[in-house]
Amino acid sequence: MGYLILLLLMLPNYSHANEAVCNSMQTPDTKNHCLAIVKNQESYCQIIQDADSKNLCFAQVKRQANYCRSITNVDAKSFCLEMVK
């Protein structure tokens, strides 16, 4: 999980990506997070296995801070809250 959170913190916004970029990502959770952002579809967030990553994804797609509050990783939670302001 730590690697995934670190990757998401390094690439917090996939808005410059496209579906091909997402499909080339190594882990299914990262790929689905990217697709959720690129396609603006929360259905991709639902299939993410890691709970923190899933909540971060929903927060990004829905732009709702209540998902950030469920994140256990302190850095990811802080990042999430800043992002959905």
C-alpha positions as CSV (number, residue, x, y, z in Angstrom):
1,M,0.0,0.0,0.0
2,G,2.8,2.4,0.8
3,Y,4.1,2.3,-2.8
4,L,0.7,3.0,-4.2
5,I,0.1,5.9,-1.9
6,L,3.6,7.3,-2.8
7,L,2.8,6.9,-6.5
8,L,-0.5,8.7,-6.1
9,L,1.1,11.5,-4.1
10,M,3.7,11.9,-6.9
11,L,1.0,11.9,-9.6
12,P,-2.0,13.3,-7.8
13,N,-3.9,14.4,-10.8
14,Y,-4.1,12.2,-13.9
15,S,-5.8,15.0,-15.9
16,H,-2.9,15.0,-18.4
17,A,-3.1,11.3,-18.9
18,N,-5.3,9.4,-21.3
19,E,-6.7,5.9,-21.3
20,A,-3.6,4.5,-23.0
21,V,-1.4,5.9,-20.2
22,C,-3.7,4.4,-17.6
23,N,-3.7,1.0,-19.2
24,S,0.1,0.9,-19.2
25,M,0.3,1.3,-15.4
26,Q,1.7,-1.6,-13.5
27,T,-0.8,-2.3,-10.7
28,P,-4.6,-2.7,-11.1
29,D,-5.3,-0.2,-8.3
30,T,-3.2,2.5,-9.9
31,K,-4.6,1.7,-13.4
32,N,-8.2,1.9,-12.1
33,H,-7.5,5.1,-10.1
34,C,-6.1,6.7,-13.3
35,L,-9.1,5.6,-15.4
36,A,-11.5,6.9,-12.8
37,I,-9.9,10.4,-13.0
38,V,-9.5,10.4,-16.8
39,K,-13.0,9.1,-17.5
40,N,-14.6,10.8,-14.5
41,Q,-16.3,7.6,-13.5
42,E,-16.5,6.4,-9.9
43,S,-17.2,2.8,-11.0
44,Y,-13.4,2.4,-11.4
45,C,-12.9,3.6,-7.8
46,Q,-15.3,0.8,-6.6
47,I,-12.9,-1.9,-7.8
48,I,-9.8,-0.6,-6.1
49,Q,-8.7,-3.0,-3.4
50,D,-6.6,-0.8,-1.1
51,A,-9.0,1.1,1.2
52,D,-6.9,4.3,1.4
53,S,-6.5,4.4,-2.4
54,K,-10.2,3.7,-2.9
55,N,-11.2,6.6,-0.6
56,L,-8.7,8.9,-2.3
57,C,-10.1,8.0,-5.7
58,F,-13.7,8.7,-4.6
59,A,-12.6,12.0,-3.1
60,Q,-11.0,13.0,-6.4
61,V,-13.8,11.9,-8.6
62,K,-16.7,13.1,-6.4
63,R,-14.8,16.1,-5.0
64,Q,-16.0,15.3,-1.5
65,A,-13.8,15.6,1.6
66,N,-15.8,13.1,3.6
67,Y,-13.9,10.3,1.8
68,C,-10.6,11.8,2.9
69,R,-11.5,11.4,6.6
70,S,-11.5,7.6,6.2
71,I,-7.9,7.5,4.9
72,T,-5.5,6.1,7.5
73,N,-2.2,7.2,5.9
74,V,-1.5,10.7,7.4
75,D,0.3,12.1,4.3
76,A,-2.4,10.8,1.9
77,K,-5.2,12.1,4.2
78,S,-3.6,15.6,4.3
79,F,-3.0,15.5,0.5
80,C,-6.6,14.5,-0.1
81,L,-8.1,17.2,2.1
82,E,-6.0,19.8,0.3
83,M,-7.0,18.5,-3.1
84,V,-10.8,18.6,-2.6
85,K,-10.9,22.2,-1.1
